[in-house]
Amino acid sequence: MFVFRDRESNAVLSNYNGATVRPIKYPYQHISYSLSGSRLLTEATGGSGDQVTTLRGNVVSVRHMQGSTKLVFTCPVFLNLQTVKGNYMAYENYDYFMDKLDGPGNEDGGSHCSMVRIGSTPPFAELAVMHLVGWRLDSFDDLPETIKSFIMSEDPMWREAPSDLDDIRRMQRGAPILVRS
């Protein structure tokens, strides 16, 4: 789920210039990676019922950042989809930064993501460039208070990710996952 927050107060936005602001919700995205010769390919599936969609064939490039133990995985995504609201087009580029030494004993390594998106971002703009930087959190409690409060009051399902493929299959059939906390 993507929420939009006020730049100064960090409050989750519910309106902008009189227009309703809604979070962008993907109950899940199941992403698989496979090698095709020397190319790393992705397959991303989301949706439920007759709206389950799989995007295939995005090529991921991998680079080693010189002078460090960091790897960068870059995945460009071109979207051109027919939706119930009409044709949807956008370009997104994801850079995932990972330390080759991530794991026990390297607590400072951390995994980060930078995403740049060009496309419609209602109600803010018909065509906009959006830049997002994020990192992995291991606990719901590590989120900023404004986001935790929003999730608890609006949609507690978002407290945790699907735990396994069975949860994802239930969501694909339109059944919610159970909140285990």
C-alpha positions in Angstrom: 0.0 0.0 0.0 1.2 3.5 -0.9 -0.1 6.3 1.2 0.5 10.0 0.5 1.6 12.1 3.4 1.8 15.8 4.0 5.3 17.0 3.6 5.4 19.0 6.8 3.1 17.2 9.3 3.6 13.7 7.9 -0.2 13.2 8.3 -1.7 10.8 5.8 -3.5 12.9 3.2 -7.2 12.4 2.7 -7.8 15.3 0.3 -5.7 17.6 -1.9 -7.1 20.9 -3.3 -10.6 19.6 -2.5 -10.2 16.2 -4.3 -10.2 12.9 -2.4 -6.8 11.2 -2.0 -6.9 7.5 -1.7 -4.0 5.1 -0.9 -2.8 2.9 -3.7 -3.6 -0.6 -2.5 -2.1 -3.9 -3.9 -3.2 -6.6 -1.4 -0.3 -8.6 -2.6 2.2 -8.8 -5.5 3.8 -12.2 -6.1 7.1 -11.7 -7.9 9.1 -14.6 -9.3 12.6 -14.4 -10.8 14.1 -16.8 -13.3 17.2 -17.1 -15.5 16.9 -17.2 -19.2 20.4 -17.8 -20.4 22.3 -14.9 -18.8 19.2 -12.7 -18.4 17.3 -12.4 -15.1 13.6 -12.1 -15.8 10.7 -11.1 -13.5 7.1 -12.2 -13.4 4.7 -10.2 -11.2 1.2 -11.3 -10.4 -1.5 -9.4 -8.6 -5.3 -9.0 -8.5 -8.2 -11.3 -7.6 -11.0 -13.2 -9.3 -11.1 -12.5 -13.0 -8.8 -9.5 -12.4 -5.7 -11.6 -11.7 -3.0 -10.2 -14.0 0.6 -11.4 -14.6 3.2 -9.1 -16.1 6.2 -11.0 -17.6 9.5 -10.4 -19.2 11.0 -7.4 -17.5 14.8 -7.8 -17.6 16.6 -7.1 -14.3 20.2 -5.9 -14.5 22.7 -6.4 -11.7 25.6 -4.2 -10.9 28.3 -4.3 -8.2 29.0 -0.8 -6.8 32.8 -0.4 -7.0 34.6 0.0 -3.7 31.8 -1.6 -1.7 30.0 -4.8 -1.0 26.7 -3.4 -2.4 24.8 -4.8 -5.3 22.2 -2.9 -7.3 19.3 -4.7 -9.1 17.6 -2.5 -11.6 14.2 -3.4 -13.1 12.4 -1.1 -15.6 8.7 -1.7 -15.9 6.6 -0.4 -18.9 2.9 -0.6 -18.2 0.3 -0.4 -21.0 -2.8 -2.0 -19.7 -6.6 -1.9 -20.4 -8.5 -1.3 -17.1 -12.1 -0.7 -16.3 -11.2 3.0 -16.3 -9.6 2.8 -19.8 -6.0 2.5 -21.0 -3.4 2.9 -18.3 0.2 3.8 -19.2 3.1 4.4 -17.0 6.9 3.8 -16.7 8.4 2.7 -13.5 12.1 2.0 -12.6 13.0 0.1 -9.5 16.6 0.1 -8.1 17.1 -2.4 -5.2 20.2 -1.9 -3.2 21.5 -4.9 -1.2 24.7 -5.5 0.7 26.3 -8.8 -0.3 27.1 -9.2 3.4 23.4 -8.7 4.6 22.5 -11.0 7.3 23.6 -11.9 10.9 26.6 -9.8 11.9 25.9 -7.0 9.4 23.1 -5.0 10.9 24.2 -1.8 9.1 23.9 -3.3 5.6 20.2 -2.9 5.0 18.2 -3.3 1.9 16.8 -0.2 0.2 14.7 0.6 -2.8 14.4 3.6 -5.0 11.5 3.9 -7.4 10.9 6.5 -10.1 7.5 6.5 -11.8 6.2 8.6 -14.7 2.5 8.5 -15.2 -0.9 9.7 -14.0 -1.0 10.4 -10.2 -4.6 11.5 -9.4 -5.5 13.8 -7.8 -2.1 15.5 -7.9 -1.4 15.5 -11.7 -2.4 13.9 -15.0 1.3 13.3 -15.7 3.9 13.4 -13.0 7.2 12.1 -12.0 7.1 10.4 -8.6 10.2 9.4 -6.7 10.1 7.0 -3.7 12.9 5.8 -1.5 12.2 3.0 1.0 13.8 0.3 3.1 12.8 -2.9 4.7 11.3 -2.9 8.1 10.9 -6.1 10.0 8.0 -5.0 12.2 4.8 -3.1 11.9 5.8 -1.3 15.0 8.8 0.2 13.2 6.5 2.3 10.9 6.0 6.0 11.5 3.1 6.6 13.9 1.0 8.4 11.3 1.0 5.4 9.0 0.4 2.9 11.9 -2.6 4.9 13.1 -4.0 5.1 9.5 -3.7 1.4 8.9 -5.2 0.5 12.3 -8.2 2.8 11.8 -8.8 2.2 8.1 -7.6 -1.3 7.1 -5.9 -3.5 9.8 -5.3 -6.2 7.1 -2.3 -4.2 6.1 -0.5 -4.8 9.4 1.3 -7.8 7.8 2.1 -9.3 4.5 0.6 -12.6 3.3 2.5 -15.3 5.1 2.8 -17.8 2.3 1.5 -18.8 -1.1 -1.7 -20.2 0.5 -2.6 -16.7 1.7 -1.9 -15.3 -1.8 -4.1 -18.0 -3.4 -6.9 -17.1 -1.0 -6.6 -13.4 -2.0 -6.6 -14.4 -5.7 -10.0 -16.0 -5.0 -11.2 -12.8 -3.4 -11.0 -14.1 0.2 -9.1 -11.8 2.7 -6.1 -13.2 4.7 -6.6 -13.4 8.4 -4.8 -10.9 10.6 -2.8 -13.0 12.9 -1.8 -10.4 15.5 
